Amino acid sequence: MRDAGRPGATGSLSGDAGTGTRGILFMAFEAEGITELQLDALREVGNIGAGHAATALADLLGEEIDITVPTAGLRRTEEIAASPEAAEAMVVGVLFIVEGDAGGVIVYVFSEADARFLSDRLMGLEPGTTQQIDEMGCSMLGEVGNILSGSFVTALAEFTHLDFGLSPPNVAVDTLATILSEITVTAEALGELSLELDTHFVQQSGQLEGRFYYLMDRDSLGAILGALGMAG
C-alpha cells in the first residue's frame, strides 16, 4: 500500500456527475447477519452525520453542499477485498483508527478520478489540472475525510452515548483490495466486518460520490446496535 502521508489541515469537496471510473465505489450491498431495520438505523445516523459534514464543507467552499447517504450495507471485509472490482481500480483512501466502546478502522474512499477533481477544486485549479495526487493533495483530501468521518462518528456518539476516538488521518493511494487486506492483516479480527455507507455530494458545480467503510468486529457491531436499541 502506497502511504501518501499524514495530512495537515484544509478541505472541502465537489465533483463532476460522470460515471466510468467510479465502479469501485458501487459494489452490491449485502447484509451479513443484520436486519434491514438495523441497516436503516445505521443509514439514518449516516445521514445526520452527513448533514453536519455538509455544513463544515460548505463553510470551506463558500457554497451550499448537500450530502446524502442513500444506501447502507454490512459485509465481511475479506469478501469486499476479494471482489474483482476492488482489485482493478486505484482509489484514494483516508484511514483512521477508531478507539473507545466500538473500536475498529474507518476508511473513506474516493475513486482516483474524483480525488483528482476534488484536489483541483480545493486548490482553485481548473478541472483536469491534477494528473497525480501529490503531498498537498493528500493533505487536503485527508482533511475532507477527517470532516466526513468525524461527522459520522460524532452523530453515532450522540445517538448511542458510546465513547469514540479517532486517530489522525492517514492517506493511502492503492487499490481498495490492497488497502482493506493490509488493514485486516494488521488489525486481525478488528476488521472482520465492514459497514458500508454510500455517500452522494451535490453542489452547484456537480456531484461527487464516495464510500465510507467502518471495519469492526462483531463485539463492536453488537455494542453499536445494542446502544441504538436495535440488538438482534
C-alpha positions in Angstrom: 0.0 0.0 0.0 1.5 3.3 -1.0 1.1 5.5 2.1 0.8 9.1 0.9 1.5 10.6 4.3 -0.4 12.1 7.2 -2.3 15.1 6.1 -2.5 18.5 7.7 -5.4 20.9 7.6 -7.6 22.1 4.7 -10.6 20.6 3.0 -13.9 20.6 1.1 -15.4 18.9 -1.9 -17.1 18.8 -5.3 -17.1 16.6 -8.4 -18.5 16.0 -11.8 -21.5 13.9 -12.4 -19.9 11.5 -14.9 -19.5 7.7 -14.5 -16.9 5.4 -15.9 -14.1 5.0 -13.4 -16.3 5.0 -10.3 -17.5 1.4 -10.4 -15.2 0.5 -7.5 -17.5 2.5 -5.2 -20.7 0.8 -6.2 -20.5 -2.8 -5.4 -23.7 -4.5 -4.5 -24.7 -4.2 -0.9 -25.3 -7.4 1.1 -26.3 -8.0 4.7 -24.1 -10.1 7.0 -26.1 -11.1 10.0 -28.0 -7.8 10.2 -31.6 -6.9 9.5 -32.9 -4.3 7.1 -34.3 -2.3 10.1 -30.9 -2.3 11.7 -29.3 -1.1 8.4 -31.9 1.6 8.1 -31.0 2.9 11.6 -27.3 3.0 10.7 -28.0 4.7 7.4 -30.1 7.4 9.3 -27.2 8.0 11.6 -25.0 8.4 8.5 -27.5 10.9 7.0 -27.3 13.0 10.2 -23.6 12.9 10.2 -23.6 13.9 6.5 -25.7 16.9 7.4 -23.0 18.0 9.9 -20.3 17.4 7.3 -22.1 19.4 4.6 -22.2 22.5 6.9 -18.5 22.3 7.6 -17.5 21.7 4.0 -19.9 24.4 2.7 -18.0 26.9 5.0 -14.7 25.9 3.4 -16.0 26.1 -0.1 -18.3 29.1 0.3 -21.2 27.4 -1.4 -24.1 25.2 -0.4 -23.5 21.5 -0.4 -26.0 18.6 0.1 -24.8 15.2 1.3 -27.0 12.1 1.5 -26.4 8.5 2.4 -28.9 6.6 0.2 -27.8 3.1 0.9 -26.0 1.1 3.6 -24.7 -2.5 3.8 -22.7 -4.8 6.0 -20.4 -7.5 4.6 -17.3 -9.5 5.6 -14.3 -7.3 4.8 -12.4 -10.2 3.2 -15.3 -10.6 0.7 -15.1 -7.0 -0.4 -11.3 -7.2 -0.7 -11.6 -10.4 -2.8 -14.0 -8.9 -5.3 -12.8 -8.2 -8.8 -13.9 -4.6 -8.6 -11.7 -4.0 -5.6 -8.6 -5.2 -7.3 -9.0 -3.3 -10.6 -9.2 0.4 -9.9 -6.9 2.7 -7.9 -8.5 4.7 -5.2 -7.6 7.3 -2.6 -8.5 6.1 1.0 -8.4 8.2 4.1 -7.8 5.9 7.1 -8.5 6.3 10.9 -8.1 4.0 13.9 -11.3 4.1 16.0 -10.9 3.7 19.7 -13.4 3.5 22.5 -16.5 1.5 23.1 -16.7 0.2 19.5 -13.2 0.0 18.2 -12.3 -0.5 14.5 -10.9 1.2 11.5 -12.6 3.7 9.2 -11.7 4.1 5.6 -13.2 6.8 3.4 -12.7 6.1 -0.3 -12.7 8.2 -3.4 -12.1 7.0 -6.9 -8.8 8.3 -8.3 -10.7 10.4 -10.8 -12.9 12.0 -8.2 -9.9 12.6 -5.9 -8.1 14.5 -8.7 -11.2 16.6 -9.4 -11.6 17.3 -5.7 -7.9 18.2 -5.4 -8.4 20.7 -8.3 -11.4 22.2 -6.6 -9.7 22.5 -3.2 -6.6 24.2 -4.7 -8.6 26.5 -7.0 -7.3 24.9 -10.2 -9.2 24.2 -13.5 -10.8 20.7 -13.6 -8.3 18.3 -15.2 -5.2 20.1 -14.0 -4.2 17.5 -11.4 -2.9 14.3 -13.0 -1.4 12.7 -9.9 -2.3 13.2 -6.2 0.7 14.9 -4.6 1.5 15.6 -0.9 -0.5 18.8 -0.9 -3.5 17.0 -2.5 -3.2 14.2 0.0 -3.2 16.7 2.9 -6.4 18.3 1.6 -8.2 15.0 0.8 -7.2 13.8 4.3 -8.9 16.8 5.9 -12.0 16.1 3.8 -12.0 12.5 5.0 -11.5 13.8 8.6 -14.5 16.0 8.4 -16.7 13.3 6.8 -15.6 10.5 9.1 -15.6 12.7 12.2 -19.1 13.9 11.5 -20.4 10.3 11.2 -18.6 9.3 14.5 -20.0 12.4 16.2 -23.5 11.5 15.1 -23.0 7.9 16.2 -21.8 9.0 19.6 -24.8 11.3 20.0 -27.2 8.5 19.2 -25.6 5.7 21.1 -23.9 7.6 24.0 -20.9 5.5 23.4 -17.4 6.8 23.6 -15.4 7.1 20.3 -12.0 8.5 19.5 -10.3 8.9 16.0 -6.6 8.8 15.2 -5.2 11.5 12.9 -6.0 10.6 9.3 -3.6 8.7 7.1 -3.9 8.8 3.3 -3.2 5.8 1.0 -3.3 5.6 -2.8 -3.8 2.0 -3.9 -6.4 -0.5 -4.9 -9.3 -1.0 -2.4 -8.3 -4.7 -2.2 -4.8 -3.8 -1.0 -5.9 -1.2 1.5 -8.5 -3.5 3.1 -6.3 -6.6 3.0 -3.5 -4.8 4.8 -5.9 -3.4 7.4 -7.2 -6.9 8.2 -3.7 -8.3 8.5 -2.7 -5.5 10.8 -5.9 -5.3 12.8 -6.7 -9.0 12.7 -10.3 -9.7 13.9 -10.9 -5.9 14.4 -11.7 -5.6 10.7 -13.8 -8.8 10.3 -17.0 -6.9 9.2 -17.4 -3.7 7.1 -20.3 -1.3 7.4 -20.6 0.4 4.1 -22.3 3.8 3.6 -22.7 5.1 0.1 -22.4 9.0 0.1 -23.5 11.5 -2.5 -22.3 15.1 -2.6 -24.2 17.7 -4.7 -23.3 21.3 -5.2 -23.6 23.8 -8.0 -20.6 22.6 -9.9 -21.7 19.0 -9.9 -21.8 15.7 -8.0 -19.2 13.6 -6.2 -19.6 10.1 -4.8 -17.6 8.2 -2.2 -17.8 5.3 0.1 -17.4 5.1 3.9 -16.2 1.8 5.4 -16.3 1.2 9.2 -14.3 -2.1 9.7 -15.1 -3.7 13.0 -15.6 -7.0 14.8 -18.9 -8.5 16.0 -18.5 -7.2 19.5 -18.2 -3.6 18.2 -21.2 -4.1 16.0 -23.2 -5.6 18.8 -22.3 -2.6 21.1 -23.5 -0.1 18.5 -26.7 -1.9 17.7 -27.4 -2.5 21.4 -26.9 1.2 22.2 -29.3 2.1 19.3 -31.9 -0.2 20.8 -31.6 -2.5 17.8 -29.8 -5.5 19.2 -30.8 -8.8 17.5 
